[in-house]
Amino acid sequence: MNPTIEPAPRYVALIPAAGVGARMGGTTPKQYLSIYDQAILRHTVQAFLAAPEIAHTYVVVSADDAYVDAALNGLDGVSILRCGGATRRDTVSNGLQALASVLGQHDWVLVHDAARPGLTPALLTKLIQQVGQHAVGGLLALPVVDTVKRVVDGRVETIARDGLWLAQTPQMFRYGLLSDALARATEVTDEASAIEAMGKVPLLIEGHACNVKVTLPSDLALVQRYLAAQLQ
């Protein structure tokens, strides 16, 4: 009797885009601000569409999102899930639940911030190649190179930067493990934190400064410079 052959795992992108970007100010959510005549979210999605390893891209927005259809108009290989929640964790968890009949337990999910439009296909390939055989999963991150200060009760302290990393995205974990981790951990700010809360150790893959997250108005000019270099 022939043993059952497990299908090769797929790689899909899940982009939580239900946030309002309060620190940016203004009335338009930051993922819909325009850079080079395209919404930030569209730039972000196009990085995944350009990566041959990605089988499909899912964007999770709030039920009443009035911007996403125009922002992603005309793009193939992307689906919109209108099940966003109050927090990033809720939005990702809801998106995973919506894909329960689509994804297998061992398929890889790459969760990426909607407002990181500088992601490149090369970074995606690097992450997939180095994490694809890992037992837990992993994420892009940058080692801390500056001196780190902390203020405690008005006193300034210097923190040793050895071993410190700045988490980026995508954060790549298998569908079953990530779903279970987020169901257990309700107070986390990223997917890796939920995985770590289970006692597991994700792999850190060095990313790049181009993959910066747009958080403040001043970040827009920086992202524009990186995108300009990519478009040349």
N, C-alpha and C positions, 0 to 999 in steps of 0.2 A: 504494500500500500504506500503510495507516494505521500510524503509529508506535505502538510498545507503550506503553501508559499505565501508569505505575507507580502502584500503589495508595497511597492516603494513609497515612502512617506512623501507627501506633497508639502510645498512651502507656500503659505498664503500670508498676505499682509492684512493686518487689522489696524485701522487708523481711528482712534477715538477723537471725534471732532465736535463734541457737544458743549465744550467750554465757551465762556464768553470773553475770556482774556481781559479781566477787570484792570490789570496793571497797565495795559496799553492805553486806557482811557478811550473816549469816543463811544459811538453807538454801534459800530460794526464789530462783530467778533473778529479777533486778530487773524484767524485762519482764512478770512475772506478779504483781508486787505490786499491791495494790488501791488505786485512787483513786476515791472516790465509788461504791463497790461494783462497780467494773469493773476488770479487769486493765489495766495500763498499755498492753499490746500492743493490747487491744481499742480503747482510745481512739485509738491511733496508726492502726490500720487504718481506723477510721471516718472519719478525715479524708480518706482516699483514696476511700472509698465515697461520700462526699458531694460529690466533685469530678466533674462530668459528663465532663471530658476523659479521665479514667482508664478504660481499657477493662476492666482486670482487675487484681487485687492478688494477689501471690504472697508467702507467708510461708515462709521457709526455716528449718527447725529441725533439731535433731539427731535421729538415727534413734530414739533412746529417750526423746524428750521426752514427759513424762507430763502436761503442763499445757495444751498448746495447744488441744486439742479443746474443753475446757471454757471456755477463755478466749474462743474465737471462735465458740462455739456459736450457731447461728441466723443468722449473717451470710451474706448472699448476695454473690456477686461476688468471693469470696476463695478461694484454693486453698492448701493446705498442702503444701510440698515437704519431705520428710524426708531431706535430703541435706546437712545442715550439716557444716561442717568444723571444724578446730581453731582457725582464725583467721577474722577477718572476711573477709579476702581469699579464703580457701578457701571459705567459706560462699557468698559472692556468686558466685564462679567456678563452684561446683558447681550453684548455682541457675540460672545462665545456661546451663550445659550441659544441664540437665534441660529447658530450654525451647527447645532447638535446633530441634525440629520444630514449634514453636508460633509463634515470632517470626521476622520477617524481618530482614535485615541492617540495614535503615534504620529499624526501629521504635525508639522511644525507651524507655529503661529508667530509671526514677527510683528510685534506691537510697536507702532511708531507714532511719535508726536505729530499732530497735524501741522504744527508751526515749526517744523524743522525741514524747510524746503531745500537746504543745501546738501542733503544726502545724495551720494553718487552710487551708480550701479557697481562701481569698483568696491566701495565700502560694503555694499550688500553681499557681493560675491565673497569678499574676505570673511565676513561674519558667517555665512552659510558654510563655507569650506572648513573653517576652523571649529565651528560648533556642531556641525551636522552629525558627528559621531560621538559627541559628548553625552554622558549619561543624564545630565541635568538640563543643560542649555546654557545660554550666555547672552551677553550684551556688549554693545560698543561702549567704550568709556575712555576718558582721558586721564593720564596720571597727573596729579597736582604738581606743578612746578614752582608756584609762587609760595612765599612765606605765608603761613596761615595764622590769623589772629582770631582770638575769641574774647568777647567782653562779658565778664561775669560780675554783677553787682558794681558796675562802673569801673572795674579793673580790667586792663588789657593783658591777655595772656597769649603767648606764642605756642602754637600747636605743632608738634612734629609732623611733617608732611610725608614721611616715609610710609609707604603702603596706602596712601590716600588716593582715591580716584574720583573723578566727576562722572556720574552716570549719564550716558546718552541713550538714544534709541536708534535702531530697533533693539528690542529685548525679545529674544527668541527662545521659546519653550514649546514642548509638545502639548498638543491640545488637551489631553486628559490631565496631565500634571498641572498645567496652568489653571484649568477650570477648577480643579480640586483646591489648589492653593488659594485662589481668590475667594472661594466659598468659605474657607476657614478664616482668612484674614480680612477683616472689614476696615481696618484703619491703616492703610498703606498708601504710599505716594507713587510707587511704581511696581511693576510686575515682579522684578527681582526681589523686592522686599518680601513679597508674599511667599516666594519660593524659599528664601532664607529663613522665614518664620517656620517652615517645615523641617528645618535642620539641614537643608541641602545647600550646596555651594555652587553658584553659577560661575561660568568661565568669563573672564574679562578680556575682551579683544580691543586693542588700541584703535580708537577712532581717529577723527580729524577735526580740526577747528572749524572747517567748512560746515560741519553738521551742527551748527549752533542753533539754539532754540530762540525764536522771536518771543521775547517777554516784555521788553520795554521799547518805547519808540526809538531809542538810539540803536537798537539791534537791527532795525530795518536797513540802515545804510551799510552795516557790516555784511548782512546777508546779500544785499544787492551786489556788493563787490565779489563775493564768492560765486554767485550765480553768473555774473558777467564773465568771469574767467571760464566757467564751465560751458557757456554758450559760444565762446570763441572757436 
